[in-house]
Amino acid sequence: MNSSLLAAFGLMLVLEGVLPLLAPRLWRETFRKLFEFSDGQLRFMGLLSMLAGLGLVLIVR
């Protein structure tokens, strides 16, 4: 399980790095817009992200 967890973490880092590598201006603008969101909006986005990740884990598993 540890190797699977490390592989998943590594894949997440690779995917997180794609946008800043290929389109740094778009990445920066996206983060600039995120600062304008309210706490509730950010929490909702976090919840959706967690549920999507959990769904993917359950599908793949």
N, C-alpha and C positions, 0 to 999 in steps of 0.2 A: 504494500500500500504506500509506503514512503516513496518509492520510485515513481509511482503514479502521481502522487501529490506534487513531487518535484517537477515532473514532466508537465503537469497542468499549470503550475506556477511559471515555468519557463515559457510555455506557449502563450500564457497571458502577457508576459513581458514582451514577447515578440510582437504580438498583436497590438499592444499598447504603443510600441515604437514605430509602427508602420506609418501612421499619419504624420507625426513630427518629421520623419525621414523624408517622406514624399511630398508633403505640403505643409511646411512649417508656418506659413502665413495663415492658412486656413485653421491650423491647430491653435495658433495664438489667438485668432479672432473668436474661435469657439470658446476658449477659456475666458476671454474677455466678456463674452455674453453670459457665461455661467455666473460670474460675479454679480450680475444684475438680478439673478433669481432670488426669490425669498427662501427662507429656511424650509418652509413647507413644500415648495416646489422641488428643492434639492432632495429632501427626504423622500418625496414621491418618486423621483428619478432613481434614487438609491434602492427603494423598494422594488421598483420595476426591474432594475438591473439584477437584483438578487433573485427575484422570481424567475427571470429568464435564465439565469445561470443554473438555478436549481432544476428547472425544466430540462435544460440540456443535459445535466448530469443524470437525471432520471431516465431520459430517452437513451443515452449512450450506455448506461449501466445495464 
